[in-house]
Amino acid sequence: MSDLLTSETLNTLRLPVVFTPDAWQHAVLLDGSNHPEKLQLDRLSNVVRAAFKAHLADPNAPYVVFEVAKLASASDADHDPLLRLSLSLLQELDQPDVLLLALAQEQPR
């Protein structure tokens, strides 16, 4: 990755980030309501940071797939500890552009 960021790449990183409901549920939302807000904000920050890092590694790709550590859950104890997510630029007619974070297995739009 170049140390020099193009203005196009910087502009992309300024776009709003939108999660699909499943990506939000699995990547950010903590089970139970007894978790402090700070933990969820930290988790959100870590996921978005990982997405931007993956985007910067390949800024011309239409979407990038990256992994973050899964949230600890008793039901996930036997599964892969990493969660695969994708980041893509969502451009729709008459709507502002956004960066879409989705589970990697969700259909890209």
C-alpha positions in Angstrom: 0.0 0.0 0.0 1.3 3.4 -0.9 1.9 6.0 1.8 0.2 8.5 -0.5 -3.5 8.4 -0.5 -5.3 9.6 -3.6 -8.1 12.1 -3.1 -10.6 9.5 -4.5 -9.5 7.1 -1.8 -9.8 9.8 0.9 -13.2 10.8 -0.4 -14.4 7.1 -0.2 -13.3 7.0 3.5 -15.5 10.0 4.2 -18.6 8.3 3.1 -21.2 7.0 5.6 -20.8 3.4 6.7 -24.0 1.3 6.6 -24.3 -2.2 8.0 -26.7 -4.9 6.8 -28.9 -6.1 9.7 -27.0 -9.4 9.8 -23.6 -7.8 9.8 -24.7 -5.5 12.6 -26.0 -8.4 14.6 -23.0 -10.6 14.2 -20.2 -8.0 14.1 -21.2 -5.3 16.6 -24.2 -6.1 18.7 -23.3 -7.6 22.0 -25.5 -10.3 23.5 -27.5 -9.2 26.4 -28.2 -5.6 27.6 -25.7 -5.6 30.5 -22.7 -4.6 28.4 -21.5 -1.0 28.8 -22.0 1.2 25.8 -18.2 1.7 25.6 -17.7 -2.0 24.7 -20.1 -1.7 21.8 -18.5 1.5 20.7 -15.1 -0.1 20.8 -16.4 -3.1 18.8 -17.9 -0.7 16.2 -14.7 1.2 16.0 -12.6 -2.0 15.6 -14.9 -3.3 12.8 -14.9 0.0 10.8 -11.1 0.3 11.3 -10.6 -3.2 9.9 -12.9 -2.4 7.0 -11.0 0.8 6.1 -7.6 -1.1 6.5 -8.8 -3.7 4.0 -10.1 -1.0 1.6 -6.8 0.8 1.7 -4.9 -2.4 0.9 -6.9 -2.6 -2.4 -8.6 0.8 -3.0 -9.6 0.0 -6.6 -11.4 -3.3 -5.8 -15.2 -3.1 -6.1 -15.4 -4.8 -2.7 -13.0 -6.3 -0.2 -13.4 -9.2 2.2 -11.8 -9.0 5.6 -12.0 -10.8 9.0 -12.5 -9.7 12.5 -12.6 -11.7 15.7 -16.1 -13.0 16.5 -17.8 -11.8 19.6 -17.6 -14.4 22.4 -20.8 -16.4 22.7 -21.6 -19.7 24.3 -23.3 -20.9 21.1 -20.2 -20.1 19.0 -17.8 -22.0 21.2 -17.2 -24.7 18.6 -17.1 -22.5 15.5 -14.4 -20.4 13.7 -13.3 -17.5 15.9 -13.2 -15.2 12.9 -16.1 -13.4 11.2 -15.8 -12.7 7.5 -17.2 -9.4 6.4 -17.2 -7.5 3.1 -17.0 -3.8 2.4 -18.4 -2.4 -0.9 -19.4 1.0 -2.4 -23.2 1.1 -2.7 -24.3 3.5 -5.3 -28.1 3.8 -6.0 -30.0 6.2 -8.1 -31.1 9.4 -6.3 -29.4 8.2 -3.1 -26.1 9.3 -1.6 -23.2 6.9 -2.0 -22.4 4.8 1.1 -19.9 2.1 2.2 -21.9 -1.1 2.9 -20.6 -3.6 5.4 -22.1 -7.0 5.1 -21.4 -10.6 6.0 -19.1 -12.1 3.4 -21.7 -14.7 2.5 -24.5 -12.1 1.9 -25.1 -11.4 -1.8 -23.2 -8.4 -3.0 -25.4 -5.7 -4.5 
